[in-house]
Amino acid sequence: MKKKISQQLSIATRAIHGKKLFAFKGPVATPIYQTSTYRFETSEDAIRYAKGDPTVYVYSRYHNPTVHDVEEKLALIENGETAVLFSSGMAAITTAILAVTKAGNNIISTPALYGGTYRWMRDELPKQNIGVRFIDPNHLAEISHAADERTTIVYIETPTNPTLTIVDIAEAVRQTKKAGKRLSRPILTMIDNTFATIINQDPFKLGIDVVTESATKYLGGHTDILAGVVVGKEEFVKRVRMLGKYHGGCADPFAAYLLGRSLKTFELRVHRQNENALALAHALEKNKKVNRVIYPGLPSHPQFQIAKKQMTGFGGMVTIEVKPAKRYSPVETAAKVCDNLKVAVNAMSLGGVETLVSIPVYSSHIFMSDAELKRHGVTAGMIRISVGVEGIEDLIEDFEQALNNI
Ligand SMILES: Cc1ncc(COP(=O)(O)O)c(C=O)c1O
């Protein structure tokens, strides 16, 4: 009996089978269509394409079957209408914002963002005469005051990189709707869900309009691809797709293939990362060489109650602030700890099966003034840990020896 593939199936099942669960005859693994262009059977195909038939493939910057297969799966697991894949998270974020924002418009965001996104907003948007109004994520009522008839988007990230600040998603949506009502125009809410992923947080359920994600991180999960995704309503994603064609940040078929392969273990990996991160955070909280452990699943986290309300798991990211050793400055101490690690890898990025550590002031938060770092809550002694799926006893032992040996 044929069963309708629906979002009632678990995320794990959707991530493995996509829409092919009952109806598809062909290879079990999606082939890699490593081609830039497509052979027409006759010019009839070209004519059909020119008349707007979306089923005719013509050129891989526009569409590719391997990429399309992953887009379909991503829309399905993210509970969105449709998805478009990009060559990186930054390509996804910037294209999504620019698709609906032009010179003279403004967007609203919080300063606590991934450094790359923040710097793009700070340095690049003003060059295009697009304003950015940063509001305090702990005072979301500021959205109402910051919004005017030229505001297109309220953009948030939660948990934030690297301070793991939690923004109340439902409240951000409520304040945006209120502002939209006052101004008699809809303002879109957009979230970067990279840190939590759909396994731990469902932004659409909380009223968000657009989800963006760096698929380089948890969705990819193996530290071997760059990709990004935008998920939302058909009408909006169509505009993003169109701009993406011109800007050219399209996904490569091989990266899409690897992403599709990774999605099959996505749920398993993220659950294990959640478990490992919580256990490591508890262990590090007891360590005398650590000043502060920031993890949304710890009752000591300033927004623990909000995290509990909107997250089903607390993610694989833990940030610690080391106690400066006698001979070293805070950042030197952090560097020594990173150098002492034997299992965890000293490398940027996050979300992979291997535990990675990085020092925010040397990585995601370079090129920021002291005032900006303060506003972002980033300190010199911070180490951001992306907890992998290794044996938790090995990770705890590794961090303990690294901290105790400074
Ligand atoms: C939260 C977050 N969003 C977006 C990005 C950008 O993603 P990508 O490096 O795939 O462009 C990153 C990269 O570190 C990130 O951490």
The ligand as a Gaussian input file, in Angstrom:
#p B3LYP/6-31G(d) Opt

LIG

0 1
 C       26.541000      30.287000      12.684000
 C       27.200000      30.357000      11.338000
 N       26.498000      30.801000      10.304000
 C       27.059000      30.897000       9.074000
 C       28.366000      30.543000       8.847000
 C       28.936000      30.671000       7.473000
 O       28.972000      29.415000       6.868000
 P       29.997000      29.012000       5.707000
 O       31.358000      28.967000       6.303000
 O       29.480000      27.692000       5.234000
 O       29.880000      30.069000       4.670000
 C       29.137000      30.063000       9.911000
 C       30.548000      29.696000       9.692000
 O       31.289000      29.436000      10.607000
 C       28.531000      29.961000      11.198000
 O       29.219000      29.533000      12.253000

